[in-house]
């Protein structure tokens, strides 16, 4: 009997496709500047999503067209590595 490990399964994504990232940081302007620095001239939309109850963190949804898995993961890594972003989902 074969046992399937659900953790090993990958979701099949058909590229190109629109991809959304959720970015979170403590300063609204710096979050927007961080997104702009990563995406540059690349077409994207950055929309305010939410603020924490005490207003310490602000989240934005960033969407763009990704062409392949490398493109998608490279953008994620650049966002994740930015000093002004606390979290990227």
Secondary structure, 3 states (H helix, E strand, C coil): CCCCCHHHCCCCCCCCEEEEEEEEECCHHHHHHHHHHHHCCCCEEEEEEEECCCCCCEEEEEEEEECCHHHHHHHHHHHHCCCCCCEEC
